[in-house]
Amino acid sequence: MDNPFTVEKLDHIVLRVRDVDRAVAFYEMFGGRPEGVSTARNTPLALGPISRVLLLHDPDYDPQAPGQNLQHFALQLETTHDIDDVVAFVRAHGAEPWDGPKDNGRGSVQFRVNDPDGNEIELRIAQISR
């Protein structure tokens, strides 16, 4: 049977967080903005025109060892700046880049960071021909 659909986009991911304000501040670094209705338990954030992250407030959340929860998610960043400027910006906001920056062999440069709760985020930037 042929597949009756194609995936259009990643609609959202849900991340369990201990401190919602800290998590919101972290994702604002990437242009995240609260959207929709926040409740005591859920805070939806828009990341770009089509991606969403739902922060699930769980003050008792105890992150598991690396690789036990979310493996990672990737954000494609659009910029006219050099990768070093992006790395510097991320560091200035308290996140330490790791695993790069490096050419991923698919037309992008990428590196990784962890959010305040240890969730791994891959950041990709399309290489600009000069």
C-alpha contacts under 8 A as a table, 3 or more apart, distances in Angstrom:
res1	aa1	res2	aa2	distance
3	N	6	T	7.58
7	V	10	L	7.82
9	K	50	I	7.30
9	K	51	S	7.66
10	L	13	I	7.88
10	L	50	I	7.84
10	L	51	S	6.33
11	D	50	I	7.08
11	D	51	S	5.79
11	D	52	R	6.17
12	H	51	S	6.10
12	H	52	R	4.50
12	H	53	V	5.22
12	H	54	L	6.84
13	I	52	R	6.76
13	I	53	V	5.09
13	I	54	L	6.14
14	V	53	V	5.91
14	V	54	L	4.68
14	V	55	L	5.94
14	V	56	L	6.59
15	L	53	V	7.23
15	L	54	L	6.29
15	L	55	L	5.14
15	L	56	L	5.84
16	R	55	L	6.05
16	R	56	L	4.68
16	R	57	H	6.11
16	R	58	D	6.22
16	R	61	Y	7.01
17	V	20	V	6.28
17	V	23	A	6.98
17	V	55	L	6.39
17	V	56	L	5.99
17	V	57	H	5.31
17	V	58	D	5.76
17	V	59	P	7.09
17	V	61	Y	6.71
17	V	117	D	6.25
18	R	57	H	6.03
18	R	58	D	5.19
18	R	59	P	4.21
18	R	60	D	6.55
18	R	61	Y	5.75
18	R	117	D	7.34
19	D	22	R	5.44
19	D	23	A	6.27
19	D	57	H	6.98
19	D	58	D	7.85
19	D	59	P	6.59
20	V	23	A	5.04
20	V	24	V	6.00
20	V	43	T	7.70
20	V	55	L	7.02
20	V	57	H	6.12
21	D	24	V	5.13
21	D	25	A	6.15
22	R	25	A	5.18
22	R	26	F	6.26
22	R	116	P	7.31
23	A	26	F	5.04
23	A	27	Y	6.33
23	A	55	L	7.78
23	A	115	D	7.40
23	A	116	P	6.52
24	V	27	Y	5.25
24	V	28	E	6.06
24	V	32	G	7.62
24	V	33	R	7.93
24	V	34	P	7.93
24	V	45	L	7.91
25	A	28	E	5.12
25	A	29	M	6.86
26	F	29	M	5.58
26	F	30	F	7.80
26	F	93	H	7.60
26	F	115	D	6.89
26	F	116	P	7.46
27	Y	30	F	5.46
27	Y	31	G	6.82
27	Y	32	G	5.12
27	Y	33	R	7.86
28	E	31	G	4.82
28	E	32	G	4.28
28	E	33	R	6.18
29	M	32	G	6.96
29	M	90	V	7.49
29	M	93	H	7.08
30	F	47	L	7.25
31	G	47	L	6.22
31	G	48	G	6.97
32	G	45	L	5.85
32	G	46	A	5.40
32	G	47	L	4.64
32	G	48	G	7.18
33	R	45	L	5.19
33	R	46	A	5.35
33	R	47	L	6.89
34	P	43	T	7.02
34	P	44	P	5.81
34	P	45	L	4.33
34	P	46	A	6.27
35	E	38	S	7.83
35	E	43	T	7.99
35	E	44	P	5.67
35	E	45	L	5.42
35	E	46	A	6.13
36	G	44	P	6.49
37	V	43	T	7.32
37	V	44	P	7.31
38	S	41	R	7.74
38	S	42	N	5.63
38	S	43	T	4.59
38	S	44	P	6.50
39	T	42	N	5.12
39	T	43	T	6.45
40	A	43	T	7.99
40	A	57	H	7.34
41	R	56	L	5.72
41	R	57	H	4.83
41	R	58	D	7.33
42	N	54	L	6.54
42	N	55	L	5.65
42	N	56	L	4.82
42	N	57	H	6.05
43	T	54	L	5.72
43	T	55	L	5.04
43	T	56	L	6.69
43	T	57	H	7.76
44	P	52	R	6.96
44	P	53	V	5.94
44	P	54	L	4.36
44	P	55	L	6.15
45	L	52	R	5.57
45	L	53	V	5.21
45	L	54	L	6.13
45	L	55	L	7.63
46	A	49	P	7.33
46	A	50	I	7.47
46	A	51	S	5.99
46	A	52	R	4.55
46	A	53	V	6.54
47	L	50	I	7.07
47	L	51	S	5.05
47	L	52	R	5.48
47	L	53	V	7.20
48	G	51	S	5.89
58	D	61	Y	5.30
63	P	69	N	7.72
63	P	117	D	6.73
63	P	118	G	7.11
64	Q	67	G	7.87
64	Q	68	Q	5.65
64	Q	69	N	6.46
65	A	68	Q	5.68
65	A	69	N	7.92
66	P	69	N	7.30
66	P	71	Q	7.86
66	P	118	G	7.74
67	G	70	L	6.74
67	G	71	Q	5.31
68	Q	71	Q	7.33
70	L	73	F	7.90
70	L	119	N	6.60
70	L	120	E	7.59
71	Q	119	N	7.58
71	Q	120	E	6.65
72	H	119	N	6.59
72	H	120	E	4.64
72	H	121	I	5.40
72	H	122	E	6.88
73	F	120	E	6.79
73	F	121	I	5.22
73	F	122	E	6.11
74	A	121	I	5.67
74	A	122	E	4.43
74	A	123	L	5.83
74	A	124	R	7.23
75	L	121	I	7.31
75	L	122	E	6.22
75	L	123	L	5.11
75	L	124	R	6.18
76	Q	123	L	6.11
76	Q	124	R	4.75
76	Q	125	I	6.00
76	Q	126	A	7.83
77	L	123	L	6.76
77	L	124	R	5.78
77	L	125	I	5.14
77	L	126	A	7.60
78	E	125	I	6.30
78	E	126	A	7.21
79	T	82	D	7.98
79	T	125	I	7.26
80	T	128	I	7.93
81	H	85	D	6.28
81	H	86	V	7.18
82	D	85	D	5.36
82	D	86	V	6.79
83	I	86	V	5.06
83	I	87	V	6.21
83	I	101	P	7.58
83	I	109	V	7.73
83	I	125	I	7.65
84	D	87	V	5.04
84	D	88	A	6.04
85	D	88	A	5.08
85	D	89	F	6.14
86	V	89	F	5.07
86	V	90	V	6.25
87	V	90	V	5.15
87	V	91	R	6.20
87	V	97	P	6.83
88	A	91	R	5.11
88	A	92	A	6.07
89	F	92	A	5.04
89	F	93	H	6.46
90	V	93	H	5.22
90	V	94	G	6.74
90	V	95	A	5.68
90	V	96	E	7.18
90	V	97	P	7.37
91	R	94	G	5.17
91	R	95	A	5.04
91	R	96	E	5.53
91	R	97	P	7.12
92	A	95	A	7.45
95	A	113	V	6.32
95	A	114	N	6.89
95	A	115	D	7.28
96	E	113	V	6.07
96	E	114	N	7.61
97	P	100	G	7.25
97	P	101	P	7.95
97	P	111	F	6.37
97	P	112	R	5.52
97	P	113	V	4.85
97	P	114	N	7.98
98	W	101	P	7.47
98	W	111	F	6.04
98	W	112	R	5.22
98	W	113	V	6.12
99	D	102	K	7.52
99	D	111	F	5.38
99	D	112	R	5.79
100	G	110	Q	6.31
100	G	111	F	4.43
100	G	112	R	6.99
101	P	109	V	6.25
101	P	110	Q	5.18
101	P	111	F	4.52
101	P	112	R	7.96
102	K	109	V	5.30
102	K	110	Q	5.51
102	K	111	F	6.57
103	D	106	R	7.71
103	D	107	G	7.44
103	D	108	S	6.02
103	D	109	V	4.43
103	D	110	Q	6.46
104	N	107	G	6.94
104	N	108	S	5.82
104	N	109	V	5.80
104	N	110	Q	6.50
105	G	108	S	6.98
107	G	126	A	5.97
107	G	127	Q	5.83
108	S	124	R	6.01
108	S	125	I	5.27
108	S	126	A	4.25
108	S	127	Q	5.15
109	V	124	R	5.70
109	V	125	I	5.31
109	V	126	A	6.39
109	V	127	Q	6.38
110	Q	122	E	6.78
110	Q	123	L	5.40
110	Q	124	R	4.37
110	Q	125	I	6.25
111	F	122	E	5.88
111	F	123	L	5.52
111	F	124	R	6.88
112	R	120	E	6.81
112	R	121	I	5.50
112	R	122	E	4.43
112	R	123	L	5.87
113	V	120	E	5.93
113	V	121	I	5.39
113	V	122	E	6.69
113	V	123	L	7.79
114	N	117	D	7.49
114	N	118	G	5.11
114	N	119	N	5.23
114	N	120	E	4.55
114	N	121	I	5.92
115	D	118	G	5.30
115	D	119	N	5.32
115	D	120	E	6.68
115	D	121	I	7.37
116	P	119	N	7.46
